[in-house]
Amino acid sequence: MWLSNRDSLGWYQRYLLGIKAHQDMKVIEIQKCEDILFTILDRVQQQDNRFQVDYSRELACFEYTLRTEFDELDMEVPLWFNDMSLRIEESCDTPYTIDGITHQTLTRKGYVYLAVPKESESKWLGSDIFHWLSKSSQCSGHIVPGKIINILKELLKGAIVYCEQNFLLKPGDVDASLLNFDGPRITLLLRNLIKPLRVNIIPIVRRAVEKYLGNGNQNEKIFSESIKQATLMNIDISNGTYYHWRFCFERPIKKLLEEADADGGHRLDSLCLLDRIKSDHWLPEKHKRGLTFKQLQMVLLWAMKFFPSSEDWVDLESSVYRILVVLLRCLVLRNLPNYFVHEINIFHEDYQPQFDFQTVYKKVEEFASFPEKCLQIHLTHLLPTQTRHIDSYVKMLLQIQDAEGLYWNTAYFDIILNKFQVYHVQDPDRIGAMQLMWSKTTKLVTDEGCSS
């Protein structure tokens, strides 16, 4: 006998159990693809030992416990540079052109150069990944990610041919046709059970910020206070544009999340559940982009910041809604700030189609109103007759524009949680802050013509 329709927690728990039941089989298939990649990358390293093989895959192993769909796989290739004098710089005083690709000065946060100081110039002259800047006052030259990408592409082509000729790979295991396209992405297609798996090969410099930023450097100012929780040593850099590197925050995110539920909460279970909902029910319109697992991770980090109490995460349904209210707000503002560098908008990923804000927001709002419709696994699970009604007050509250960040705080989100009847917090200080914010927003909403 299935749980009563009144027991809303039963819907979430049952759905989560269904996810977990199929997850292990998918991970096994992904690991078979990883074995193919290791075979290829091992040959690459034999040809050029600057490109290392990360057999541990700690970050991927952590994500496998949470992700429910694996239509794309990232494989990081750590780079080995025997030079501790390299520097990370945000600007370049000498624009230059390589391979006909015009150098563009980027003002966006998170994009940097990997510079060779003048005292180390002799180590790099003649290197195939170094570009000398004779007129620069800042440095001797740059380690150019675009050059590294081109070299790695050629090494991969040669490695695949070698492995096939020596019967290390089966015919059809790898489709390398996408390596022939220009651009900053290195993509392979691997044979999988159902459909080909798209794999992104990502050259990465480990612990770049700790090693190459230096104490007292002005670049440290770009990081928010939140980064202190994860330490600078966990931040890497990978290729961004032909000339620029970009900060990678996957390892700091893992560090913050891997112990997130030490208090017995349901933060990671909620992330896992919503990742599946996203894949099944929150799909964007054709030729547009929808939510990714990495974006949901970032939303969870913000939700953990706004809701630090164990009370907030004590049951699965309430935990899901804590992520939902933050996600809805981000979709309305069309801005998901990077948890570590707030000026970076995670929704504006490069080399990707336009994000479908309108469609995705509508579907997330529908889920918040009637979650059981998406959580129904079998037709025998009768849907409840009543749904949560998102009234005009909540809709107007979510739509408030916020250039000054006045509605990016716990009290604001507590109001919405209270409206969804999933608040359940007894902290008098939080209740008082929520009531104060309620008075303020009610006046604002009423003044704009929407009755509460």
Secondary structure, 3 states (H helix, E strand, C coil): CCCCCCCHHHHHHHHHHHHHHHHHHHHHHHHHHHHHHHHHHHHHHHHCCCECCCCCCHHHHHHHCCCCCCCEEEEEEEECCCCCCCEEECCCCCCCEECCEECCCCCCCCEEEEEECHHHHHHHCCCCCEEECCCCCCCCEEECHHHHHHHHHHHHHHHHHHHHHCCCCCCCCEECHHHHCCCCCEEEEECCCCCCEEEEEEEEECCHHHHHCCCCCHHHHHCCHHHHHCCHHHCEEEECCCCCEEEECHHHHHHHHCCCCCCCCCHHHHHHHHHHHHHHHCCCCCCCECCCHHHHHHHHHHHHHHCCCHHHHCCHHHHHHHHHHHHHHHHHHCCCECCCCCCCECCCCCCCCCECHHHHHHHHHHHHHCHHHHHCCCCCCCCCCCCCCCCHHHHHHHHCCCCCCCCCCHHHHHHHHHHCCCCCCCCHHHHHHHHHHHHHHHHHHHHCCCCC
